[in-house]
Amino acid sequence: MGYDSLLIKNQLCHPLYSASNALQRAYKRVLKKWGVSYPQYLILLVLWETDHQTVTQICEKTFFDSGTATPLLQKLNQKGLIQIKSLATDKRSKVVSLSKKGVGLKDKMLTVPEEMMCLVNLNRTEIELMNKMIQELYANLLKAEK
């Protein structure tokens, strides 16, 4: 490999980093009307898929550590979108459930994926392919860490 391999335009990390930042800014604009941040939206997506999950389960699905998830969950709780309760069998473990308001928000936010598709200007097939490739990249990088 020559010095061309050190050019920023030839790096995989830079376009992914830049695109990720731009995507999060776009989500921020779209989610603003509901007063939900992008990371909070990810937690809501997980709960809309399966309600009544432990903080550990939510962290596994969002790839957040508990230090990141805890303040996000507290904010969602303050907004009245979720409820957090201790497990009866283990007071240290918390179960997170959607409130009635959180369940109702799901219908209102059905427009978010469509709005984002318009902003990224990719069709569903392109998005699915990109999603698959990024998931493979993530899995490969996790394997390389071990």
KEVEX-575779 format. One record per residue: residue number from 1; x, y, z of N, C-alpha, C, CB in turn. Coordinates in Angstrom, 2 decimals. Glycine has a CB too. Layout:
! residues N
 vexza     n_u     n_v     n_w    ca_u    ca_v    ca_w     c_u     c_v     c_w    cb_u    cb_v    cb_w
   NUM       X       Y       Z       X       Y       Z       X       Y       Z       X       Y       Z
...
! end
This chain:
! residues 146
 vexza     n_u     n_v     n_w    ca_u    ca_v    ca_w     c_u     c_v     c_w    cb_u    cb_v    cb_w
     1    0.84   -1.19    0.00    0.00    0.00    0.00    0.88    1.24    0.00   -0.95    0.00    1.21
     2    0.48    2.18   -0.80    1.23    3.42   -0.87    0.59    4.51   -0.02    1.34    3.88   -2.30
     3    1.12    5.70   -0.17    0.61    6.83    0.60   -0.84    7.19    0.26    1.50    8.03    0.37
     4   -1.31    6.74   -0.92   -2.72    6.99   -1.27   -3.67    6.39   -0.24   -3.02    6.42   -2.66
     5   -3.22    5.33    0.42   -4.08    4.70    1.43   -4.29    5.62    2.64   -3.46    3.37    1.88
     6   -3.47    6.66    2.76   -3.61    7.60    3.87   -4.40    8.86    3.50   -2.25    7.99    4.38
     7   -4.90    8.93    2.29   -5.73   10.06    1.90   -7.10    9.93    2.55   -5.85   10.15    0.35
     8   -7.61   11.04    3.04   -8.90   11.01    3.74  -10.01   10.49    2.83   -9.27   12.40    4.26
     9   -9.94   10.79    1.54  -10.98   10.34    0.61  -10.98    8.82    0.44  -10.80   11.00   -0.75
    10   -9.91    8.16    0.82   -9.80    6.71    0.69  -10.09    5.97    2.01   -8.40    6.34    0.21
    11  -10.54    6.69    3.01  -10.82    6.08    4.31  -12.29    5.67    4.40  -10.47    7.05    5.45
    12  -12.56    4.51    4.92  -13.93    4.06    5.15  -14.55    4.82    6.32  -13.97    2.55    5.41
    13  -13.74    5.12    7.30  -14.24    5.73    8.53  -14.81    7.13    8.31  -13.15    5.80    9.56
    14  -14.18    7.91    7.45  -14.60    9.31    7.31  -16.00    9.47    6.71  -13.60   10.05    6.46
    15  -16.31    8.82    5.59  -17.68    8.99    5.08  -18.73    8.39    6.02  -17.80    8.34    3.71
    16  -18.39    7.29    6.71  -19.35    6.72    7.67  -19.59    7.68    8.83  -18.84    5.36    8.19
    17  -18.53    8.25    9.34  -18.62    9.20   10.45  -19.43   10.43   10.02  -17.21    9.62   10.92
    18  -19.10   10.97    8.87  -19.78   12.17    8.37  -21.25   11.89    8.08  -19.09   12.69    7.10
    19  -21.53   10.75    7.45  -22.91   10.39    7.15  -23.71   10.14    8.43  -22.95    9.14    6.24
    20  -23.09    9.50    9.40  -23.76    9.25   10.68  -24.12   10.56   11.37  -22.86    8.40   11.59
    21  -23.21   11.49   11.39  -23.49   12.80   12.00  -24.61   13.52   11.26  -22.22   13.67   12.01
    22  -24.56   13.50    9.92  -25.60   14.16    9.13  -26.96   13.48    9.33  -25.22   14.15    7.63
    23  -26.96   12.16    9.43  -28.19   11.42    9.64  -28.80   11.76   11.00  -27.93    9.90    9.54
    24  -27.96   11.85   12.02  -28.46   12.20   13.35  -29.01   13.63   13.38  -27.35   12.05   14.39
    25  -28.36   14.55   12.66  -28.89   15.92   12.57  -30.24   15.93   11.87  -27.89   16.84   11.82
    26  -30.39   15.11   10.83  -31.67   15.02   10.11  -32.75   14.46   11.03  -31.52   14.15    8.84
    27  -32.43   13.41   11.76  -33.39   12.85   12.72  -33.77   13.89   13.76  -32.80   11.59   13.40
    28  -32.80   14.65   14.21  -33.07   15.69   15.22  -34.13   16.66   14.71  -31.78   16.45   15.58
    29  -34.01   17.08   13.45  -34.99   18.00   12.86  -36.37   17.35   12.76  -34.52   18.47   11.47
    30  -36.40   16.10   12.31  -37.67   15.40   12.12  -38.35   15.10   13.47  -37.44   14.08   11.34
    31  -37.57   14.74   14.48  -38.12   14.34   15.77  -38.46   15.52   16.68  -37.15   13.44   16.48
    32  -37.98   16.69   16.32  -38.14   17.89   17.14  -39.60   18.15   17.50  -37.57   19.09   16.42
    33  -40.51   17.94   16.56  -41.93   18.25   16.80  -42.55   17.39   17.90  -42.73   18.06   15.51
    34  -41.92   16.26   18.21  -42.42   15.40   19.28  -41.60   15.54   20.57  -42.41   13.95   18.83
    35  -40.58   16.38   20.53  -39.76   16.59   21.72  -38.95   15.37   22.12  -40.62   17.01   22.87
    36  -38.58   14.58   21.13  -37.83   13.34   21.37  -36.49   13.44   20.66  -38.63   12.08   20.87
    37  -35.43   13.08   21.36  -34.11   13.06   20.74  -33.92   11.76   19.95  -32.99   13.22   21.81
    38  -32.89   11.74   19.12  -32.61   10.53   18.34  -32.36    9.31   19.24  -31.40   10.76   17.42
    39  -31.49    9.41   20.26  -31.30    8.23   21.13  -32.59    7.81   21.85  -30.22    8.52   22.16
    40  -33.42    8.78   22.25  -34.70    8.44   22.88  -35.61    7.72   21.89  -35.39    9.71   23.42
    41  -35.57    8.15   20.64  -36.35    7.52   19.58  -35.94    6.04   19.43  -36.17    8.28   18.24
    42  -34.65    5.77   19.50  -34.17    4.38   19.39  -34.76    3.53   20.51  -32.63    4.33   19.44
    43  -34.80    4.07   21.72  -35.38    3.34   22.85  -36.87    3.11   22.62  -35.15    4.10   24.17
    44  -37.57    4.13   22.13  -38.99    3.96   21.84  -39.21    2.88   20.77  -39.61    5.29   21.38
    45  -38.37    2.87   19.74  -38.50    1.84   18.70  -38.40    0.44   19.31  -37.42    2.02   17.62
    46  -37.44    0.25   20.22  -37.25   -1.04   20.87  -38.48   -1.42   21.68  -36.00   -1.02   21.77
    47  -39.04   -0.44   22.40  -40.22   -0.71   23.22  -41.48   -0.90   22.38  -40.42    0.41   24.22
    48  -41.59   -0.18   21.27  -42.74   -0.38   20.40  -42.71   -1.77   19.78  -42.77    0.68   19.29
    49  -41.52   -2.29   19.57  -41.39   -3.64   19.03  -41.81   -4.68   20.06  -39.95   -3.90   18.56
    50  -41.31   -4.51   21.30  -41.65   -5.41   22.41  -41.67   -4.59   23.69  -40.63   -6.60   22.51
    51  -42.83   -4.44   24.26  -42.97   -3.66   25.49  -42.48   -4.48   26.69  -44.45   -3.21   25.69
    52  -42.32   -3.83   27.81  -41.93   -4.45   29.08  -40.58   -5.15   28.97  -43.01   -5.45   29.54
    53  -39.54   -4.38   28.84  -38.19   -4.94   28.73  -37.32   -4.41   29.86  -37.56   -4.60   27.36
    54  -36.33   -5.19   30.23  -35.38   -4.73   31.24  -34.43   -3.72   30.59  -34.58   -5.93   31.85
    55  -33.78   -2.95   31.43  -32.79   -1.99   30.94  -31.70   -2.74   30.19  -32.19   -1.15   32.11
    56  -31.31   -3.89   30.68  -30.28   -4.71   30.03  -30.71   -5.10   28.62  -29.97   -5.98   30.86
    57  -31.95   -5.53   28.46  -32.45   -5.91   27.13  -32.45   -4.70   26.19  -33.87   -6.49   27.24
    58  -32.86   -3.55   26.69  -32.87   -2.33   25.87  -31.46   -1.98   25.45  -33.51   -1.16   26.64
    59  -30.51   -2.09   26.36  -29.10   -1.79   26.05  -28.56   -2.74   24.98  -28.24   -1.89   27.32
    60  -28.93   -4.01   25.07  -28.47   -4.99   24.08  -28.99   -4.64   22.68  -28.93   -6.40   24.47
    61  -30.20   -4.14   22.59  -30.81   -3.87   21.28  -30.40   -2.52   20.71  -32.32   -3.94   21.40
    62  -30.12   -1.55   21.57  -29.74   -0.22   21.09  -28.22   -0.05   21.02  -30.33    0.85   22.01
    63  -27.47   -0.98   21.61  -26.01   -0.92   21.73  -25.58    0.23   22.64  -25.36   -0.76   20.35
    64  -26.47    0.69   23.53  -26.11    1.69   24.53  -25.56    0.96   25.75  -27.33    2.58   24.91
    65  -24.62    1.58   26.44  -24.24    1.04   27.74  -25.23    1.60   28.76  -22.75    1.40   28.11
    66  -25.25    1.04   29.96  -26.25    1.46   30.94  -26.05    2.92   31.35  -26.19    0.56   32.19
    67  -24.81    3.40   31.32  -24.54    4.80   31.64  -25.14    5.76   30.63  -23.06    5.03   31.74
    68  -25.27    5.33   29.40  -25.91    6.13   28.35  -27.42    5.98   28.42  -25.38    5.72   26.94
    69  -27.89    4.75   28.61  -29.33    4.47   28.59  -30.07    5.07   29.79  -29.56    2.97   28.56
    70  -29.46    5.05   30.95  -30.15    5.48   32.17  -30.67    6.92   32.09  -29.22    5.36   33.35
    71  -29.83    7.91   31.72  -30.39    9.27   31.62  -31.45    9.41   30.52  -29.28   10.26   31.39
    72  -31.30    8.66   29.43  -32.29    8.69   28.36  -33.63    8.15   28.85  -31.80    7.88   27.14
    73  -33.56    7.06   29.61  -34.78    6.46   30.16  -35.42    7.40   31.18  -34.47    5.10   30.81
    74  -34.60    8.06   31.98  -35.13    9.01   32.96  -35.87   10.16   32.27  -34.00    9.56   33.85
    75  -35.30   10.66   31.17  -35.94   11.74   30.40  -37.28   11.27   29.82  -35.01   12.23   29.27
    76  -37.28   10.07   29.23  -38.52    9.52   28.68  -39.57    9.33   29.77  -38.23    8.19   27.97
    77  -39.12    8.96   30.95  -40.02    8.80   32.09  -40.58   10.15   32.51  -39.28    8.12   33.27
    78  -39.73   11.18   32.57  -40.17   12.54   32.92  -41.18   13.08   31.91  -38.97   13.48   33.01
    79  -41.02   12.70   30.65  -41.94   13.14   29.59  -43.25   12.36   29.61  -41.28   13.01   28.23
    80  -43.32   11.35   30.46  -44.53   10.55   30.57  -44.70    9.52   29.47  -45.70   11.44   30.58
    81  -43.61    9.17   28.78  -43.69    8.22   27.67  -43.44    6.77   28.11  -42.70    8.60   26.59
    82  -42.75    6.61   29.23  -42.46    5.27   29.75  -42.64    5.27   31.27  -41.02    4.82   29.36
    83  -42.63    4.05   31.80  -42.61    3.85   33.25  -41.46    2.90   33.55  -43.98    3.28   33.78
    84  -40.77    3.16   34.65  -39.65    2.32   35.07  -39.97    1.76   36.44  -38.30    3.13   35.08
    85  -39.93    0.44   36.55  -40.24   -0.21   37.83  -39.17   -1.26   38.13  -41.65   -0.87   37.81
    86  -38.93   -1.46   39.40  -38.02   -2.52   39.83  -38.70   -3.87   39.66  -37.57   -2.31   41.29
    87  -37.90   -4.87   39.29  -38.42   -6.24   39.22  -38.71   -6.73   40.63  -37.42   -7.19   38.49
    88  -39.78   -7.47   40.79  -40.12   -8.01   42.10  -39.06   -8.99   42.57  -41.49   -8.69   42.06
    89  -38.47   -9.75   41.65  -37.49  -10.77   42.00  -36.09  -10.22   42.23  -37.45  -11.81   40.92
    90  -35.80   -9.05   41.68  -34.47   -8.44   41.81  -34.62   -6.92   41.76  -33.49   -8.94   40.68
    91  -34.59   -6.30   42.92  -34.83   -4.86   43.02  -33.80   -4.03   42.25  -34.82   -4.44   44.48
    92  -32.62   -4.60   41.96  -31.60   -3.86   41.21  -31.94   -3.79   39.72  -30.23   -4.52   41.40
    93  -32.69   -4.76   39.23  -33.08   -4.79   37.82  -34.36   -3.99   37.61  -33.28   -6.24   37.33
    94  -34.37   -3.22   36.54  -35.52   -2.37   36.24  -36.21   -2.85   34.97  -35.09   -0.88   36.09
    95  -37.53   -2.77   34.98  -38.32   -3.09   33.80  -38.91   -1.78   33.27  -39.45   -4.14   34.12
    96  -38.82   -1.62   31.96  -39.29   -0.39   31.32  -40.51   -0.75   30.47  -38.16    0.27   30.44
    97  -41.57    0.03   30.66  -42.81   -0.19   29.92  -43.29    1.13   29.33  -43.91   -0.80   30.83
    98  -43.95    1.04   28.22  -44.55    2.23   27.61  -45.76    2.68   28.42  -44.95    1.95   26.15
    99  -45.91    3.97   28.56  -47.12    4.52   29.15  -48.17    4.60   28.04  -46.86    5.94   29.80
   100  -49.38    4.98   28.42  -50.43    5.16   27.42  -49.99    6.23   26.41  -51.78    5.57   28.10
   101  -49.37    7.28   26.89  -48.87    8.36   26.01  -47.79    7.83   25.07  -48.32    9.54   26.86
   102  -46.91    6.96   25.58  -45.85    6.37   24.76  -46.39    5.45   23.68  -44.89    5.61   25.63
   103  -47.43    4.70   24.02  -48.07    3.82   23.03  -48.73    4.68   21.95  -49.12    2.89   23.72
   104  -49.41    5.75   22.36  -50.09    6.63   21.42  -49.15    7.36   20.49  -50.91    7.62   22.17
   105  -47.93    7.61   20.95  -46.96    8.32   20.13  -46.53    7.49   18.91  -45.73    8.68   20.96
   106  -46.64    6.17   19.02  -46.24    5.29   17.91  -47.01    5.62   16.64  -46.48    3.82   18.29
   107  -48.31    5.79   16.73  -49.12    6.12   15.55  -48.74    7.47   14.98  -50.61    6.12   15.91
   108  -48.47    8.43   15.85  -48.10    9.77   15.39  -46.76    9.78   14.67  -48.06   10.73   16.57
   109  -45.86    8.90   15.09  -44.51    8.90   14.54  -44.34    7.96   13.35  -43.53    8.53   15.62
   110  -45.44    7.43   12.86  -45.37    6.57   11.66  -44.79    7.30   10.46  -46.77    6.05   11.32
   111  -44.83    8.61   10.47  -44.31    9.40    9.35  -42.79    9.52    9.36  -44.93   10.79    9.36
   112  -42.16    9.24   10.49  -40.71    9.44   10.61  -39.92    8.65    9.56  -40.24    9.05   12.01
   113  -40.14    7.34    9.39  -39.37    6.62    8.38  -39.55    7.18    6.97  -39.78    5.16    8.38
   114  -40.77    7.58    6.63  -41.01    8.16    5.30  -40.29    9.50    5.13  -42.52    8.35    5.06
   115  -40.37   10.33    6.17  -39.68   11.63    6.11  -38.18   11.42    5.94  -39.96   12.45    7.39
   116  -37.63   10.44    6.65  -36.19   10.17    6.56  -35.83    9.61    5.19  -35.75    9.19    7.67
   117  -36.69    8.76    4.62  -36.42    8.24    3.28  -36.36    9.37    2.26  -37.51    7.22    2.86
   118  -37.22   10.36    2.41  -37.20   11.51    1.51  -35.90   12.30    1.68  -38.42   12.43    1.76
   119  -35.47   12.46    2.92  -34.26   13.23    3.18  -33.00   12.54    2.65  -34.11   13.47    4.66
   120  -32.93   11.21    2.80  -31.73   10.50    2.33  -31.78   10.22    0.83  -31.57    9.17    3.09
   121  -32.97   10.37    0.25  -33.15   10.22   -1.19  -32.64    8.87   -1.71  -32.43   11.34   -1.91
   122  -32.99    7.82   -0.96  -32.69    6.45   -1.38  -33.99    5.67   -1.35  -31.60    5.79   -0.45
   123  -34.11    4.68   -2.24  -35.32    3.86   -2.20  -35.16    2.75   -1.16  -35.61    3.25   -3.60
   124  -36.25    2.07   -0.90  -36.27    1.04    0.15  -35.23   -0.06   -0.09  -37.66    0.42    0.24
   125  -35.05   -0.48   -1.34  -34.07   -1.53   -1.68  -32.65   -1.05   -1.36  -34.18   -1.92   -3.17
   126  -32.35    0.19   -1.72  -31.02    0.74   -1.44  -30.77    0.85    0.07  -30.86    2.13   -2.09
   127  -31.81    1.26    0.79  -31.68    1.37    2.24  -31.47    0.00    2.87  -32.93    2.04    2.84
   128  -32.22   -1.00    2.41  -32.08   -2.36    2.95  -30.68   -2.91    2.67  -33.15   -3.29    2.34
   129  -30.16   -2.68    1.47  -28.82   -3.14    1.12  -27.76   -2.44    1.99  -28.54   -2.88   -0.37
   130  -27.90   -1.13    2.13  -26.94   -0.39    2.95  -27.01   -0.85    4.41  -27.22    1.13    2.86
   131  -28.22   -1.05    4.90  -28.41   -1.51    6.27  -27.72   -2.86    6.48  -29.92   -1.62    6.60
   132  -27.90   -3.76    5.52  -27.27   -5.09    5.61  -25.74   -4.97    5.63  -27.72   -5.98    4.43
   133  -25.21   -4.13    4.76  -23.75   -3.96    4.69  -23.20   -3.35    5.98  -23.37   -3.09    3.48
   134  -23.91   -2.39    6.54  -23.45   -1.75    7.78  -23.53   -2.74    8.94  -24.29   -0.50    8.08
   135  -24.57   -3.56    8.97  -24.67   -4.59   10.01  -23.53   -5.59    9.90  -26.02   -5.32    9.93
   136  -23.17   -5.97    8.69  -22.05   -6.88    8.48  -20.73   -6.23    8.93  -21.95   -7.30    6.99
   137  -20.55   -4.97    8.58  -19.37   -4.23    9.01  -19.28   -4.21   10.53  -19.39   -2.80    8.46
   138  -20.39   -3.91   11.18  -20.42   -3.86   12.64  -20.08   -5.23   13.24  -21.81   -3.40   13.13
   139  -20.68   -6.29   12.71  -20.41   -7.65   13.21  -18.94   -8.01   13.02  -21.30   -8.68   12.48
   140  -18.37   -7.67   11.86  -16.96   -7.96   11.60  -16.05   -7.21   12.57  -16.60   -7.58   10.16
   141  -16.39   -5.97   12.86  -15.58   -5.20   13.79  -15.69   -5.73   15.21  -16.00   -3.74   13.75
   142  -16.88   -6.21   15.59  -17.01   -6.82   16.91  -16.18   -8.09   17.02  -18.48   -7.14   17.20
   143  -16.18   -8.89   15.95  -15.35  -10.11   15.92  -13.87   -9.76   16.05  -15.59  -10.90   14.61
   144  -13.46   -8.71   15.36  -12.05   -8.31   15.39  -11.61   -7.81   16.76  -11.81   -7.23   14.36
   145  -12.55   -7.30   17.56  -12.24   -6.84   18.90  -11.90   -7.99   19.84  -13.40   -6.05   19.47
   146  -12.44   -9.17   19.55  -12.27  -10.32   20.45  -11.00  -11.07   20.22  -13.40  -11.25   20.31
! end
